Amino acid sequence: MSETNTKLKALMADLFKCSPDELSDSTGPGDINGWDSLGHVSLMAEIQKQFGTHIPVEDAIEVESIADIVKIIDRPQESHA
């Protein structure tokens, strides 16, 4: 498991008040209490804050699993300069 994956699951466990053991790479919205539409917005905001990365709205909408989020966090960030 990557460092990103471990850190993300810890963040999600804290945000959604569950155990990291309940989270797998295939866990998606609706699989755990609190990961509904509002929880998803909160999760994306917290990820951006904790990981110091920007998640485009288009990507946030397409998320279907924790694995999808890890791919977004780990990919190179585009420069907007």
C-alpha positions in Angstrom: 0.0 0.0 0.0 1.4 3.4 -1.0 1.9 6.2 1.4 -0.8 8.2 -0.3 -3.2 5.3 0.1 -2.5 4.9 3.8 -2.7 8.7 4.5 -6.0 8.9 2.5 -7.6 6.0 4.4 -6.6 7.6 7.7 -8.1 10.9 6.6 -11.3 9.2 5.5 -11.6 7.1 8.7 -11.3 10.3 10.7 -13.8 12.3 8.5 -16.3 9.5 8.3 -15.8 8.2 11.8 -14.9 4.6 10.8 -12.0 2.3 11.1 -9.3 2.4 8.3 -9.8 -1.4 8.2 -13.3 -0.8 6.8 -11.8 0.9 3.8 -10.5 -0.9 0.7 -9.3 0.4 -2.6 -12.7 -0.5 -4.1 -14.7 1.4 -1.4 -16.7 4.1 -3.0 -19.4 6.7 -2.3 -22.3 5.1 -0.5 -20.3 2.2 0.8 -19.7 3.8 4.2 -21.9 6.0 6.3 -21.4 9.7 5.6 -19.9 9.3 2.1 -22.9 10.8 0.4 -22.9 13.9 -1.8 -22.2 16.3 1.1 -19.6 14.0 2.5 -18.0 13.8 -0.9 -17.6 17.6 -1.1 -16.1 17.6 2.5 -13.8 14.8 1.5 -12.5 16.6 -1.6 -11.9 19.8 0.4 -10.1 18.0 3.1 -7.9 16.1 0.6 -6.9 19.4 -1.0 -6.0 20.8 2.3 -4.1 17.8 3.7 -2.3 16.8 0.5 -1.8 20.4 -0.8 -3.2 19.4 -4.2 -6.0 20.7 -6.4 -8.7 18.3 -7.5 -10.6 19.6 -10.5 -14.4 19.4 -10.2 -14.5 17.1 -13.3 -12.3 14.6 -11.5 -14.1 14.8 -8.2 -17.4 14.0 -10.0 -15.9 10.9 -11.7 -14.6 9.3 -8.4 -16.0 5.9 -7.9 -13.5 4.5 -5.4 -10.6 5.2 -3.1 -8.3 3.9 -5.9 -9.6 6.7 -8.1 -8.8 9.3 -5.5 -5.2 7.9 -5.0 -4.6 8.2 -8.8 -5.8 11.8 -8.8 -3.6 12.7 -5.8 -0.5 10.9 -7.2 -0.6 12.3 -10.8 1.6 15.2 -11.7 -0.1 18.6 -11.1 -0.6 20.9 -14.0 0.9 24.3 -13.8 -1.6 27.2 -14.0 1.0 29.9 -14.3 
